[in-house]
Amino acid sequence: MYLYRLEAETSAGAFVIVIAAEEEEKAFAAAEGHLQRQVLPAPAVTELSIVEKKRIVPGAGYVVATDSMPR
């Protein structure tokens, strides 16, 4: 199993999505499903790409930058 970090460009803006999946095809499908369920109205996805892929082991993770955090 792998942990994927994907970036999506959509009609509602840009999103970072982190998904656990066994293969890339399943990661893409899960990412699109999460966007459709969690962003309303469901946005049109113009680009979806895998940025990083890590094997799931204890301590595996990602740091995701956001514009809304104070610096």
N, C-alpha and C positions, 0 to 999 in steps of 0.2 A: 504494500500500500504506500502511496506517495501523498505528500502535501504539496498542492499546486497554488501558486500565487498568480492570479490572472488580472489583467487590466481590460476594462470594457469601456468603449466609447459608445454612448447611447444618445438618443434624443433628449434624455433627461440629464445629461452630463456624464462625467467620467466617474468610474467606480473601480475600486480594488476589491477582488473577491478571493477568498482563501477557501479551498475545497480539498477534502480528503477523497481520493479515488484510486482505483487500481490501474487505470490507464487513461491516456489523454482524452480519448473520445468521451469517456464517462465524466471526466472533469469539465469538459466543455458543456455537456448536456446538463450537468448539475448546476454549473454557474448560470446558464441561461434560465434554468428553472427557478433559482433563487432570485434573480432579477425580476422575473415575471411575478413572483409571489410577494416580494418585499418592497418593490417600487411601484406605487400606484399613481396614475394609470401606468400600465405596463409599457416600458419604453421600447422603442425600436433599437436594436443593437446594430451599430454600423461597423464595429470592429471588436473582436474578442481575441486576446492573445495571451499565451502562457509566458510569464516573465521569469519565473523560477519554479524548479521542481526539486523536492527533497524527499528522500526516503523517510518514512515516519519512524523515528526512534525517540526515546525519552529526551526531552529538551529541544526537539526540533520546533522551529517556529519562524515567524517573520516579524519584522518591525515595519509598520506601514505609516508613512508620513501623511499628515493631513494639514490642510491650510488653516484650519480653525484652532489649532493648538498654539498657545502662547510660546514664544521663543525667548 
